[in-house]
Amino acid sequence: MSAARQIKIGLYTVGTGMHIGSWRLPQAQADASIDVDFYKKIALEAERGLLDAVFIADSLAIDENSHSQILNRFDPTVLITAIAGATKHIGVVATASTTYNEPYNLARQFSSVDIISGGRAGWNVVTTADATGLTALNYSRKEHVLHDDRYKIAEEFIDVVKGLWDSWEEDAFIRNKETGQFYDPDKVHLLNYEGEFFQVRGPLNIGRTPQGHPVLFQAGASLPGQELAARTAEAIFSHKKSFEDARSYYQELKGRMAKYGRKENELLILQGISPIIGRTQEEADEKADKLEATVIQEQALRFLSGYVGNVDLTSYSLDTPATEVAWREVNSIQSDYELIQKIIREENLTVGELYTRISNVATNRSLRGTPEQVADTLTYWFENGACDGFIFIPPALPDSLTDFVDLVVPILQERGIYRTEYTGTTLREHLGLAIPENRYTKQRLDASHAL
């Protein structure tokens, strides 16, 4: 008899929380985004709640108007290495761009973290979106790569990285002191990749990791992104605002996998949530109001301006209808931009209402309330085909996380859909994902079976 399906939950963490004003709360540690001990404590709190992974996002598309907790923060791959050293069970996932990186360096970095952590690493694969076009100037380029071209680069990038991760078979390093043979030459393989964007010889200068290779996370909202995810991703971070949209996306993306020879259970779809939890509805509403009171309107709109195409929203009065803003086509996150435009058209928002409406705190009212109410929403989405779990995006840290661990997790456990202890040691085991077989080992085994 197969084990009951269990909900997967990862923690998205950035400084004091995702809410733009979270650092201004009286109890907040304003410099949390550059305090490694703060991150370690957050990770241990998430581990106390038996979460699957700590997820560290990144953005290379920044300028002086960026989100306060994004503007000044650690490199994610460095940070998850520190977190791995402070924890024992929880997975550690870092974002790294295929637009402004080299496959060889990145493959080595994540292999290193996977070995250091004992098999708990994941790579969140992103293509860098940049509405302002300024990011390229930080990487010795004159202009940013177009949206669809970014995905063509990402396709090659992932193939190169996975090829490098297979450079060494499981038992390639024999380290025989008597004979002086350090490795088995039959079990090391040159990649010799030559593509449109990358030419990489190999092998990677680090061996195979405890998980075979780190777990591959992606976003995959646009059509090119969905195709890339259906072919290569093992976990998806999505952010749909309604159950209907989430379920439709779930069915569509899972339905794309068969043409790549993949089964639906080889990919997990996790929806982003930002619950505000109170022991009563009134307490939850009060917490939300306190968060909203920290927002400085001009800063919020300036941050949002870059996010939606570098339109200077601060040049408009707050009561200007958002439909009257001179929006322009962006070379950024197309799916998010299109969603924002849809909300503007359907809800007749003003410029002043725009940031509040699209921020995590102001959305999905079913996630702002009592622990039972939040647990009911998560259970419904999970059990009715909208997701395999969630990425918890705390509005304010550490308070939002502690509320979730103390108040919501026990309810999910009582319902039998969430673990009561860690039963594995790797991130793949937490997520129920198989170890990918080394391609060269597989070829050798297939050849021997054919004899």
NUBAVEX-598200 format. One line per field, with one value per residue (C-alpha): residue number from 0; residue in three letters; chain; x, y, z. Coordinates in pm, 1 decimal, decimal comma, padded with zeros to 6 digits. Last residue first. Layout:
BEGIN
pos = [NUM; ...]
code = [ALA; ...]
unit = [A; ...]
xx = [X; ...]
yy = [Y; ...]
zz = [Z; ...]
END
This chain:
BEGIN
pos = [450; 449; 448; 447; 446; 445; 444; 443; 442; 441; 440; 439; 438; 437; 436; 435; 434; 433; 432; 431; 430; 429; 428; 427; 426; 425; 424; 423; 422; 421; 420; 419; 418; 417; 416; 415; 414; 413; 412; 411; 410; 409; 408; 407; 406; 405; 404; 403; 402; 401; 400; 399; 398; 397; 396; 395; 394; 393; 392; 391; 390; 389; 388; 387; 386; 385; 384; 383; 382; 381; 380; 379; 378; 377; 376; 375; 374; 373; 372; 371; 370; 369; 368; 367; 366; 365; 364; 363; 362; 361; 360; 359; 358; 357; 356; 355; 354; 353; 352; 351; 350; 349; 348; 347; 346; 345; 344; 343; 342; 341; 340; 339; 338; 337; 336; 335; 334; 333; 332; 331; 330; 329; 328; 327; 326; 325; 324; 323; 322; 321; 320; 319; 318; 317; 316; 315; 314; 313; 312; 311; 310; 309; 308; 307; 306; 305; 304; 303; 302; 301; 300; 299; 298; 297; 296; 295; 294; 293; 292; 291; 290; 289; 288; 287; 286; 285; 284; 283; 282; 281; 280; 279; 278; 277; 276; 275; 274; 273; 272; 271; 270; 269; 268; 267; 266; 265; 264; 263; 262; 261; 260; 259; 258; 257; 256; 255; 254; 253; 252; 251; 250; 249; 248; 247; 246; 245; 244; 243; 242; 241; 240; 239; 238; 237; 236; 235; 234; 233; 232; 231; 230; 229; 228; 227; 226; 225; 224; 223; 222; 221; 220; 219; 218; 217; 216; 215; 214; 213; 212; 211; 210; 209; 208; 207; 206; 205; 204; 203; 202; 201; 200; 199; 198; 197; 196; 195; 194; 193; 192; 191; 190; 189; 188; 187; 186; 185; 184; 183; 182; 181; 180; 179; 178; 177; 176; 175; 174; 173; 172; 171; 170; 169; 168; 167; 166; 165; 164; 163; 162; 161; 160; 159; 158; 157; 156; 155; 154; 153; 152; 151; 150; 149; 148; 147; 146; 145; 144; 143; 142; 141; 140; 139; 138; 137; 136; 135; 134; 133; 132; 131; 130; 129; 128; 127; 126; 125; 124; 123; 122; 121; 120; 119; 118; 117; 116; 115; 114; 113; 112; 111; 110; 109; 108; 107; 106; 105; 104; 103; 102; 101; 100; 99; 98; 97; 96; 95; 94; 93; 92; 91; 90; 89; 88; 87; 86; 85; 84; 83; 82; 81; 80; 79; 78; 77; 76; 75; 74; 73; 72; 71; 70; 69; 68; 67; 66; 65; 64; 63; 62; 61; 60; 59; 58; 57; 56; 55; 54; 53; 52; 51; 50; 49; 48; 47; 46; 45; 44; 43; 42; 41; 40; 39; 38; 37; 36; 35; 34; 33; 32; 31; 30; 29; 28; 27; 26; 25; 24; 23; 22; 21; 20; 19; 18; 17; 16; 15; 14; 13; 12; 11; 10; 9; 8; 7; 6; 5; 4; 3; 2; 1; 0]
code = [LEU; ALA; HIS; SER; ALA; ASP; LEU; ARG; GLN; LYS; THR; TYR; ARG; ASN; GLU; PRO; ILE; ALA; LEU; GLY; LEU; HIS; GLU; ARG; LEU; THR; THR; GLY; THR; TYR; GLU; THR; ARG; TYR; ILE; GLY; ARG; GLU; GLN; LEU; ILE; PRO; VAL; VAL; LEU; ASP; VAL; PHE; ASP; THR; LEU; SER; ASP; PRO; LEU; ALA; PRO; PRO; ILE; PHE; ILE; PHE; GLY; ASP; CYS; ALA; GLY; ASN; GLU; PHE; TRP; TYR; THR; LEU; THR; ASP; ALA; VAL; GLN; GLU; PRO; THR; GLY; ARG; LEU; SER; ARG; ASN; THR; ALA; VAL; ASN; SER; ILE; ARG; THR; TYR; LEU; GLU; GLY; VAL; THR; LEU; ASN; GLU; GLU; ARG; ILE; ILE; LYS; GLN; ILE; LEU; GLU; TYR; ASP; SER; GLN; ILE; SER; ASN; VAL; GLU; ARG; TRP; ALA; VAL; GLU; THR; ALA; PRO; THR; ASP; LEU; SER; TYR; SER; THR; LEU; ASP; VAL; ASN; GLY; VAL; TYR; GLY; SER; LEU; PHE; ARG; LEU; ALA; GLN; GLU; GLN; ILE; VAL; THR; ALA; GLU; LEU; LYS; ASP; ALA; LYS; GLU; ASP; ALA; GLU; GLU; GLN; THR; ARG; GLY; ILE; ILE; PRO; SER; ILE; GLY; GLN; LEU; ILE; LEU; LEU; GLU; ASN; GLU; LYS; ARG; GLY; TYR; LYS; ALA; MET; ARG; GLY; LYS; LEU; GLU; GLN; TYR; TYR; SER; ARG; ALA; ASP; GLU; PHE; SER; LYS; LYS; HIS; SER; PHE; ILE; ALA; GLU; ALA; THR; ARG; ALA; ALA; LEU; GLU; GLN; GLY; PRO; LEU; SER; ALA; GLY; ALA; GLN; PHE; LEU; VAL; PRO; HIS; GLY; GLN; PRO; THR; ARG; GLY; ILE; ASN; LEU; PRO; GLY; ARG; VAL; GLN; PHE; PHE; GLU; GLY; GLU; TYR; ASN; LEU; LEU; HIS; VAL; LYS; ASP; PRO; ASP; TYR; PHE; GLN; GLY; THR; GLU; LYS; ASN; ARG; ILE; PHE; ALA; ASP; GLU; GLU; TRP; SER; ASP; TRP; LEU; GLY; LYS; VAL; VAL; ASP; ILE; PHE; GLU; GLU; ALA; ILE; LYS; TYR; ARG; ASP; ASP; HIS; LEU; VAL; HIS; GLU; LYS; ARG; SER; TYR; ASN; LEU; ALA; THR; LEU; GLY; THR; ALA; ASP; ALA; THR; THR; VAL; VAL; ASN; TRP; GLY; ALA; ARG; GLY; GLY; SER; ILE; ILE; ASP; VAL; SER; SER; PHE; GLN; ARG; ALA; LEU; ASN; TYR; PRO; GLU; ASN; TYR; THR; THR; SER; ALA; THR; ALA; VAL; VAL; GLY; ILE; HIS; LYS; THR; ALA; GLY; ALA; ILE; ALA; THR; ILE; LEU; VAL; THR; PRO; ASP; PHE; ARG; ASN; LEU; ILE; GLN; SER; HIS; SER; ASN; GLU; ASP; ILE; ALA; LEU; SER; ASP; ALA; ILE; PHE; VAL; ALA; ASP; LEU; LEU; GLY; ARG; GLU; ALA; GLU; LEU; ALA; ILE; LYS; LYS; TYR; PHE; ASP; VAL; ASP; ILE; SER; ALA; ASP; ALA; GLN; ALA; GLN; PRO; LEU; ARG; TRP; SER; GLY; ILE; HIS; MET; GLY; THR; GLY; VAL; THR; TYR; LEU; GLY; ILE; LYS; ILE; GLN; ARG; ALA; ALA; SER; MET]
unit = [A; A; A; A; A; A; A; A; A; A; A; A; A; A; A; A; A; A; A; A; A; A; A; A; A; A; A; A; A; A; A; A; A; A; A; A; A; A; A; A; A; A; A; A; A; A; A; A; A; A; A; A; A; A; A; A; A; A; A; A; A; A; A; A; A; A; A; A; A; A; A; A; A; A; A; A; A; A; A; A; A; A; A; A; A; A; A; A; A; A; A; A; A; A; A; A; A; A; A; A; A; A; A; A; A; A; A; A; A; A; A; A; A; A; A; A; A; A; A; A; A; A; A; A; A; A; A; A; A; A; A; A; A; A; A; A; A; A; A; A; A; A; A; A; A; A; A; A; A; A; A; A; A; A; A; A; A; A; A; A; A; A; A; A; A; A; A; A; A; A; A; A; A; A; A; A; A; A; A; A; A; A; A; A; A; A; A; A; A; A; A; A; A; A; A; A; A; A; A; A; A; A; A; A; A; A; A; A; A; A; A; A; A; A; A; A; A; A; A; A; A; A; A; A; A; A; A; A; A; A; A; A; A; A; A; A; A; A; A; A; A; A; A; A; A; A; A; A; A; A; A; A; A; A; A; A; A; A; A; A; A; A; A; A; A; A; A; A; A; A; A; A; A; A; A; A; A; A; A; A; A; A; A; A; A; A; A; A; A; A; A; A; A; A; A; A; A; A; A; A; A; A; A; A; A; A; A; A; A; A; A; A; A; A; A; A; A; A; A; A; A; A; A; A; A; A; A; A; A; A; A; A; A; A; A; A; A; A; A; A; A; A; A; A; A; A; A; A; A; A; A; A; A; A; A; A; A; A; A; A; A; A; A; A; A; A; A; A; A; A; A; A; A; A; A; A; A; A; A; A; A; A; A; A; A; A; A; A; A; A; A; A; A; A; A; A; A; A; A; A; A; A; A; A; A; A; A; A; A; A; A; A; A; A; A; A; A; A; A; A; A; A; A; A; A; A; A; A; A; A; A; A; A; A; A; A; A; A; A; A; A; A; A; A; A; A; A; A; A; A; A]
xx = [02420,8; 02148,8; 02164,2; 02532,7; 02461,4; 02178,0; 02403,6; 02683,5; 02445,4; 02286,7; 02625,2; 02700,2; 02373,6; 02411,6; 02072,7; 01864,9; 01788,9; 01412,2; 01192,1; 00971,2; 01019,6; 01188,0; 01384,8; 01505,9; 01607,5; 01825,5; 01825,5; 01495,6; 01221,1; 01186,3; 00916,1; 00542,0; 00493,7; 00195,8; -00128,1; -00253,5; -00522,2; -00366,7; -00038,0; -00203,8; -00351,8; -00015,6; 00152,3; -00092,5; -00046,1; 00309,9; 00493,4; 00280,4; 00285,2; 00660,9; 00707,1; 00500,4; 00687,9; 01045,7; 01013,8; 00738,0; 00530,6; 00641,6; 00653,4; 00556,3; 00627,8; 00342,9; 00242,4; 00156,5; -00072,9; -00420,5; -00561,7; -00831,6; -00648,8; -00370,2; -00587,3; -00843,9; -00583,3; -00406,4; -00733,7; -00850,8; -00513,0; -00546,9; -00897,7; -00797,3; -00497,4; -00728,0; -00733,5; -00565,2; -00506,8; -00874,0; -00844,2; -00632,4; -00443,9; -00354,2; -00049,3; 00115,8; 00137,5; -00065,9; -00349,5; -00136,8; 00094,7; -00192,3; -00418,7; -00238,6; -00222,4; -00598,7; -00763,4; -01045,8; -01067,1; -01079,5; -00838,7; -00583,6; -00596,3; -00536,0; -00242,7; -00088,7; -00132,8; 00031,6; 00332,6; 00363,8; 00351,7; 00599,5; 00872,6; 01085,6; 01148,7; 00856,9; 00597,2; 00479,5; 00230,5; 00142,1; -00074,8; -00441,1; -00560,6; -00414,0; -00681,7; -00507,2; -00600,2; -00240,0; -00122,9; 00113,3; 00486,7; 00547,7; 00443,8; 00763,4; 00725,1; 01032,2; 00852,6; 00637,4; 00896,7; 01091,5; 00786,0; 00688,3; 00994,3; 00914,6; 00552,5; 00646,9; 00897,8; 00644,1; 00374,5; 00583,2; 00447,0; 00476,2; 00102,3; 00035,2; 00216,1; 00021,8; -00303,8; -00214,3; -00138,5; -00470,1; -00656,5; -00500,2; -00595,3; -00953,0; -00982,8; -00887,8; -00578,6; -00409,0; -00229,2; -00123,5; -00064,1; 00176,9; 00142,9; 00345,6; 00218,5; 00435,5; 00417,1; 00614,3; 00755,7; 00856,4; 00508,9; 00368,2; 00578,4; 00837,9; 00902,1; 00939,0; 00603,7; 00451,2; 00547,7; 00315,8; 00007,4; 00168,3; 00199,2; -00159,7; -00317,2; -00130,4; -00190,5; -00565,0; -00562,0; -00372,9; -00595,7; -00908,0; -00766,6; -00690,4; -00385,2; -00137,9; 00222,6; 00429,0; 00753,2; 00802,5; 00987,2; 01172,8; 01231,5; 01384,2; 01138,6; 00811,5; 00995,1; 01152,7; 00815,6; 00648,6; 00908,9; 00867,1; 00490,1; 00534,7; 00494,6; 00791,8; 00925,4; 01203,8; 01354,0; 01611,2; 01707,6; 02084,1; 02260,2; 02303,5; 02158,1; 02475,1; 02690,2; 02898,3; 03254,5; 03411,8; 03631,0; 03366,5; 03490,2; 03455,3; 03478,4; 03225,7; 03117,7; 02814,0; 02571,3; 02485,8; 02606,2; 02926,3; 02948,0; 03261,0; 03122,4; 03432,3; 03365,2; 03520,3; 03427,7; 03662,5; 03954,4; 03895,8; 04025,0; 04314,8; 04534,5; 04851,5; 04857,2; 04881,5; 04700,4; 04391,1; 04177,1; 03879,4; 03717,0; 03482,4; 03233,9; 02920,9; 03016,4; 03205,7; 03114,8; 02739,8; 02707,5; 02882,4; 02606,3; 02343,1; 02514,0; 02546,2; 02181,8; 02072,4; 02267,3; 02147,7; 01780,6; 01854,9; 02009,9; 01697,6; 01493,3; 01678,4; 01625,2; 01248,4; 01267,1; 01522,9; 01875,8; 01962,2; 02172,4; 02527,3; 02696,4; 02986,5; 02786,4; 02675,7; 02553,7; 02333,4; 02135,1; 02021,1; 01752,8; 01487,1; 01236,8; 01500,2; 01419,6; 01705,4; 01637,9; 01588,4; 01685,4; 01627,0; 01907,9; 01856,4; 02084,1; 02018,6; 02253,3; 02494,3; 02509,2; 02875,3; 02819,5; 02515,2; 02681,0; 02983,7; 02768,6; 02584,8; 02903,3; 03059,6; 02759,1; 02747,0; 03107,0; 03079,0; 02746,0; 02867,4; 02644,2; 02444,2; 02142,4; 02128,1; 02054,2; 02100,1; 01839,4; 01933,6; 01768,9; 01867,1; 01688,1; 01605,2; 01757,9; 02064,8; 02095,8; 02373,1; 02616,0; 02343,0; 02257,9; 02617,1; 02615,6; 02274,7; 02423,3; 02712,8; 02480,5; 02234,8; 02479,7; 02407,6; 02180,0; 02142,6; 01887,7; 01662,5; 01536,0; 01463,3; 01289,6; 01474,6; 01501,5; 01884,6; 01905,8; 01838,5; 01799,1; 02034,3; 01755,8; 01787,7; 01571,5; 01675,6; 01444,9; 01469,3; 01351,8; 01114,2; 00955,1; 00960,2; 00830,5; 01141,5; 01335,0; 01165,2; 01273,7; 01625,5; 01626,7; 01511,7; 01783,8; 02047,2; 01919,2; 01952,5; 02302,8; 02397,5; 02305,7; 02302,5; 01928,2; 01851,0; 01972,8; 01638,4; 01577,8; 01199,9; 01015,9; 00912,1; 00806,6; 01011,9; 01190,6; 00854,1; 00786,2; 00831,9; 00653,1; 00871,4; 01021,7; 01282,0; 01571,9; 01467,7; 01315,9; 01101,4; 01019,2; 00928,3; 00621,1; 00528,2; 00187,7; 00174,6; 00030,8; -00053,3; 00203,1; 00147,0; 00000,0]
yy = [-00880,8; -00615,8; -00607,9; -00512,3; -00228,8; -00093,4; -00103,6; 00084,5; 00342,8; 00392,6; 00445,3; 00700,5; 00889,0; 00902,0; 00807,5; 01086,5; 01024,7; 00995,5; 01272,5; 01232,2; 01593,0; 01516,3; 01231,5; 01461,9; 01719,2; 01458,2; 01294,0; 01109,0; 01043,3; 01398,0; 01399,0; 01464,7; 01503,0; 01684,8; 01554,3; 01351,4; 01598,3; 01630,4; 01721,1; 01999,6; 02136,1; 02116,3; 02310,0; 02601,4; 02742,6; 02702,3; 02674,8; 02932,7; 03185,6; 03137,4; 03202,1; 03522,0; 03653,0; 03598,4; 03765,1; 03971,1; 03906,7; 03542,5; 03379,7; 03013,9; 02816,9; 02570,0; 02213,3; 01967,8; 02218,9; 02303,8; 01951,2; 01943,4; 01802,1; 02059,5; 02363,9; 02255,0; 02170,6; 02503,1; 02692,8; 02495,4; 02545,1; 02923,3; 02920,0; 02691,4; 02910,7; 03214,9; 03491,0; 03626,2; 03342,5; 03329,3; 03699,4; 03617,2; 03943,0; 04244,8; 04103,3; 03966,9; 04303,3; 04339,0; 04540,3; 04748,4; 04851,9; 04959,2; 05145,9; 05479,5; 05446,6; 05403,3; 05070,5; 04993,9; 04629,4; 04442,5; 04649,5; 04700,7; 04333,6; 04225,6; 04465,4; 04323,1; 03969,4; 04064,2; 04210,0; 03900,4; 03666,6; 03875,1; 03893,2; 04158,0; 04298,3; 04537,0; 04688,2; 05028,9; 05166,5; 05535,9; 05539,3; 05614,3; 05262,6; 05310,1; 05572,0; 05876,8; 05909,4; 05877,5; 06158,1; 06049,6; 06123,1; 05864,7; 05593,7; 05645,8; 05373,0; 05154,3; 04860,5; 04694,9; 04605,7; 04927,5; 05133,6; 04901,7; 05006,8; 05373,9; 05309,9; 05150,5; 05423,7; 05696,9; 05534,3; 05480,2; 05151,7; 05088,9; 05137,8; 04840,8; 04613,7; 04742,3; 04695,5; 04335,6; 04257,9; 04415,7; 04209,0; 03890,9; 03988,4; 04063,9; 03730,7; 03557,8; 03363,2; 03560,0; 03450,0; 03658,4; 03419,3; 03491,5; 03205,2; 03091,3; 02777,6; 02466,8; 02239,2; 01916,1; 01740,5; 01375,0; 01268,2; 01377,4; 01125,2; 01234,5; 01125,9; 01481,3; 01469,0; 01342,5; 01652,8; 01909,2; 01784,9; 01855,1; 02218,1; 02250,2; 02067,6; 02266,5; 02595,2; 02530,6; 02434,8; 02748,6; 02976,4; 02827,2; 02842,6; 03211,5; 03438,9; 03212,6; 03230,1; 02941,5; 02787,5; 02466,6; 02153,9; 01891,6; 02105,4; 01986,1; 01918,5; 02044,7; 02337,9; 02447,7; 02421,2; 02615,7; 02889,3; 02928,1; 02962,2; 03208,2; 03087,9; 02851,9; 02937,8; 02682,0; 02440,1; 02172,3; 01943,2; 01911,5; 01629,0; 01260,3; 01343,1; 01260,7; 01444,6; 01323,8; 01451,2; 01795,2; 01946,4; 01916,5; 01731,6; 01927,5; 02063,3; 02346,2; 02555,2; 02767,6; 02995,6; 02824,4; 02485,6; 02284,7; 02045,2; 01834,6; 01671,0; 01474,3; 01161,8; 01004,0; 00646,1; 00459,4; 00658,8; 00509,5; 00763,4; 00822,7; 00531,5; 00531,5; 00152,6; 00116,8; 00440,3; 00350,8; 00665,7; 00498,2; 00816,4; 00704,6; 00530,0; 00732,1; 00831,4; 01151,6; 01396,9; 01350,2; 01688,6; 01838,3; 01712,4; 01850,4; 02189,5; 02185,3; 02086,9; 02355,3; 02626,4; 02515,4; 02552,5; 02869,9; 03038,1; 02964,1; 03091,9; 03423,5; 03448,9; 03444,7; 03741,0; 03956,7; 03979,0; 04310,6; 04571,7; 04708,8; 04422,0; 04434,0; 04264,1; 04565,1; 04743,0; 04443,3; 04515,0; 04855,5; 04738,8; 04889,7; 04604,6; 04346,7; 03978,1; 03743,3; 03387,4; 03169,6; 02821,4; 02763,4; 02524,8; 02280,3; 02146,2; 01898,0; 01611,7; 01602,0; 01979,5; 02008,6; 01768,0; 01952,7; 02290,5; 02187,0; 02047,3; 02379,2; 02582,5; 02348,9; 02355,1; 02734,8; 02781,8; 02549,3; 02689,3; 03052,1; 03321,9; 03628,1; 03492,7; 03148,1; 03313,5; 03159,2; 03117,0; 02916,5; 02618,5; 02467,7; 02155,9; 02108,4; 01824,7; 01909,4; 02287,1; 02540,6; 02420,5; 02414,7; 02774,7; 02883,2; 02704,9; 02853,9; 03203,1; 03158,8; 03027,6; 03310,3; 03603,7; 03811,9; 04113,9; 04490,2; 04605,9; 04303,4; 04369,0; 04735,5; 04657,5; 04828,7; 05202,6; 05214,5; 04963,0; 04595,4; 04340,2; 04076,0; 03946,4; 03659,0; 03414,3; 03202,3; 02902,5; 02718,3; 02364,3; 02084,5; 02235,2; 02030,5; 02322,8; 02303,1; 02310,1; 02638,1; 02775,5; 02648,7; 02823,8; 03150,0; 03124,7; 03063,1; 03358,1; 03588,5; 03456,5; 03546,9; 03911,2; 04101,4; 04088,5; 04122,3; 04483,7; 04625,5; 04363,8; 04396,2; 04441,4; 04801,7; 04725,6; 04930,3; 04629,6; 04490,5; 04789,8; 04618,1; 04303,0; 04010,1; 03952,8; 04083,1; 03968,1; 03751,8; 03411,4; 03181,1; 02879,0; 02548,8; 02337,3; 01998,7; 01843,6; 01469,6; 01195,8; 00889,4; 00610,5; 00336,5; 00000,0]
zz = [-02440,2; -02418,6; -02039,5; -02055,4; -02297,1; -02081,3; -01775,3; -01954,6; -02094,8; -01753,2; -01591,8; -01860,2; -01808,1; -01428,6; -01286,1; -01136,8; -00766,4; -00730,1; -00591,8; -00283,5; -00172,9; 00159,2; -00000,9; -00276,3; -00015,7; 00148,8; 00493,6; 00501,1; 00756,0; 00888,2; 01153,0; 01188,9; 00814,9; 00666,0; 00513,2; 00808,1; 00912,4; 01257,3; 01087,9; 00889,2; 01212,2; 01391,3; 01104,7; 01121,6; 01473,2; 01597,2; 01266,1; 01084,6; 01368,1; 01404,8; 01033,4; 01034,9; 01341,5; 01218,5; 00978,5; 00819,8; 00506,8; 00511,1; 00166,8; 00219,8; -00096,6; -00119,6; -00187,0; -00461,5; -00627,0; -00759,6; -00787,1; -00523,4; -00221,4; -00215,0; -00284,8; -00026,5; 00237,6; 00197,3; 00226,1; 00529,0; 00699,9; 00656,8; 00803,5; 01088,4; 01174,3; 01189,5; 00931,2; 00625,5; 00381,8; 00277,9; 00189,1; -00114,1; -00185,5; 00027,3; 00200,5; -00111,8; -00285,1; -00604,9; -00453,7; -00218,0; -00501,1; -00728,0; -00490,3; -00522,2; -00900,3; -00903,8; -00966,8; -01211,0; -01102,4; -01433,1; -01641,1; -01363,5; -01260,9; -01621,3; -01654,6; -01339,1; -01471,8; -01802,5; -01620,2; -01404,0; -01704,4; -01905,1; -01642,8; -01815,6; -02159,7; -02120,8; -02353,8; -02241,1; -01990,9; -02016,4; -01704,1; -01778,0; -01691,6; -01343,2; -01276,7; -01122,4; -00753,4; -00631,1; -00859,0; -01133,0; -01154,2; -00883,0; -01129,3; -01326,7; -01589,2; -01558,7; -01715,0; -01453,3; -01189,4; -01230,5; -01147,0; -00860,5; -00663,1; -00724,8; -00634,1; -00302,2; -00222,8; -00300,6; -00088,0; 00223,1; 00349,1; 00723,0; 00780,2; 00552,9; 00795,4; 01094,1; 00903,5; 00820,5; 01184,9; 01289,8; 01030,7; 01169,1; 01526,0; 01420,3; 01243,0; 01566,7; 01672,0; 01400,0; 01086,5; 00788,8; 00501,9; 00217,8; -00030,6; -00332,6; -00505,5; -00534,9; -00839,1; -00802,9; -01109,8; -01148,2; -01034,3; -01370,9; -01563,2; -01818,0; -02175,4; -02299,5; -02478,0; -02153,5; -01955,6; -02114,0; -01930,5; -01593,9; -01701,7; -01819,6; -01526,8; -01264,6; -01447,9; -01456,5; -01088,0; -00990,8; -01198,0; -01041,4; -00689,0; -00727,2; -00705,7; -00882,5; -00771,2; -00903,2; -00779,6; -00976,9; -00866,2; -01071,4; -01379,2; -01708,0; -01989,8; -01844,1; -01688,0; -02016,3; -02188,7; -01909,7; -01927,2; -02302,2; -02240,1; -01953,0; -01592,2; -01556,6; -01210,4; -01176,4; -00923,7; -01008,8; -00719,3; -00679,8; -00866,2; -00804,6; -00463,9; -00269,1; -00526,5; -00820,1; -00825,4; -00842,2; -01112,6; -01382,8; -01688,6; -01904,6; -02260,1; -02263,5; -02563,2; -02486,0; -02672,5; -03001,8; -02890,9; -02857,5; -02565,1; -02526,3; -02211,8; -02118,7; -01915,1; -01606,1; -01525,4; -01755,1; -01615,2; -01268,3; -01017,9; -00778,2; -00890,0; -00683,0; -00677,5; -00298,8; -00215,5; -00418,3; -00431,1; -00610,0; -00737,8; -01016,8; -00786,4; -00868,1; -01221,2; -01286,2; -01558,8; -01492,9; -01317,8; -01619,5; -01846,5; -01611,0; -01621,3; -02001,5; -02054,6; -01807,3; -01989,0; -02330,3; -02239,3; -02040,4; -02344,6; -02548,3; -02253,3; -02246,6; -02622,2; -02563,6; -02323,5; -02508,0; -02364,6; -02196,5; -02369,7; -02373,2; -02195,1; -01949,8; -01674,5; -01468,9; -01783,2; -01863,8; -01548,0; -01673,0; -01915,3; -01689,0; -01719,4; -01639,0; -01620,1; -01539,0; -01647,8; -01345,4; -01227,2; -00857,0; -00767,6; -00481,8; -00211,5; 00070,0; -00016,6; 00275,7; 00307,5; 00202,1; -00088,9; -00218,5; -00162,3; -00368,3; -00646,5; -00648,5; -00687,4; -00945,5; -01174,9; -01140,6; -01241,0; -01540,6; -01659,5; -01670,9; -01524,8; -01629,0; -01817,7; -01654,2; -01321,6; -00978,1; -00705,5; -00399,8; -00232,1; 00104,6; 00228,0; 00595,0; 00792,1; 00998,5; 01018,3; 01091,5; 00826,2; 00562,7; 00647,0; 00580,0; 00244,4; 00172,5; 00215,9; -00025,2; -00294,7; -00228,3; -00259,4; 00047,4; 00078,1; 00031,9; -00227,1; -00197,6; 00157,1; 00079,3; -00249,5; -00536,0; -00601,0; -00590,4; -00872,5; -00909,7; -01187,3; -01046,8; -00830,3; -00586,0; -00396,8; -00100,8; -00041,3; 00288,3; 00231,2; 00321,8; 00631,0; 00951,2; 01163,4; 01379,9; 01053,1; 00967,4; 01305,4; 01241,3; 00903,6; 01062,4; 01325,2; 01058,0; 00858,7; 01160,7; 01225,4; 00867,9; 00921,2; 00593,3; 00518,0; 00887,9; 00905,3; 01023,4; 01290,4; 01320,7; 01654,0; 01587,1; 01226,1; 00980,0; 00824,9; 00712,1; 00487,8; 00150,9; 00264,8; 00166,6; 00507,2; 00749,8; 00534,2; 00239,6; 00300,4; 00094,1; 00310,2; 00144,0; 00203,8; 00058,7; 00137,2; 00184,4; -00035,6; 00170,4; 00151,4; -00104,3; 00000,0]
END
